[in-house]
Amino acid sequence: MKPTTDRMLNRIKDVYKYIHDNGTVTTQDLVDEFGITPRTIQRDLNVLAFNDLVESPSRGKWTTTRKKVKMTS
């Protein structure tokens, strides 16, 4: 796997864990926490939403779904 792909997957996993641990968070919370652009966070959230791992109960807010996830290091 390319280093950039590996870095992206690790970041998406970290974003998921952050949302899971903190409940409902805003897009801005994620931007502030990870220090990356809103567009990059939105791309990561789109990947998570496509895989039914997060949902947006209201505009700009995110929470995890009840889908079971097996976390590996």
NULUMMI-696469 format. One record per residue (C-alpha): x, y negated, z negated. Coordinates in pm, whole numbers, padded with zeros to 5 digits, always signed. Last residue first. Example, Ala and Ser with C-alpha at 12.3 -4.5 7.8 and 13.67 -1.06 7.14 Angstrom:
BEGIN
+01367+00106-00714
+01230+00450-00780
This chain:
BEGIN
-00397+00158-01568
-00720+00342-01493
-01077+00232-01558
-01364+00465-01474
-01668+00251-01405
-02031+00332-01474
-02279+00099-01306
-02472-00101-01567
-02390-00427-01390
-02132-00681-01498
-02217-01049-01537
-02165-01358-01327
-02281-01718-01331
-02248-01969-01045
-02612-01951-00939
-02816-01737-01172
-02824-01367-01261
-02517-01314-01042
-02424-00950-01028
-02112-00747-01091
-02004-00388-01023
-02240-00315-00732
-01953-00245-00491
-02052-00544-00276
-02073-00749-00597
-01713-00662-00692
-01583-00743-00344
-01786-01066-00335
-01652-01157-00679
-01295-01125-00549
-01376-01345-00249
-01540-01601-00479
-01235-01602-00705
-01016-01672-00401
-01244-01957-00292
-01249-02107-00643
-00871-02125-00630
-00647-01939-00872
-00542-02010-01230
-00680-01683-01367
-00865-01813-01672
-00958-02154-01530
-01087-02014-01201
-01273-01740-01390
-01442-01988-01624
-01526-02200-01316
-01710-01904-01160
-01915-01890-01476
-01916-01609-01728
-02183-01373-01863
-02042-01109-02095
-01686-01176-02210
-01531-00827-02204
-01705-00712-01885
-01635-01043-01710
-01267-01026-01804
-01244-00658-01709
-01393-00731-01365
-01153-01021-01308
-00860-00800-01413
-00968-00529-01166
-00997-00791-00892
-00647-00918-00980
-00502-00567-00971
-00663-00506-00632
-00524-00833-00496
-00172-00759-00623
-00181-00411-00467
-00300-00557-00138
-00023-00819-00144
+00239-00553-00225
+00126-00350+00077
+00000+00000+00000
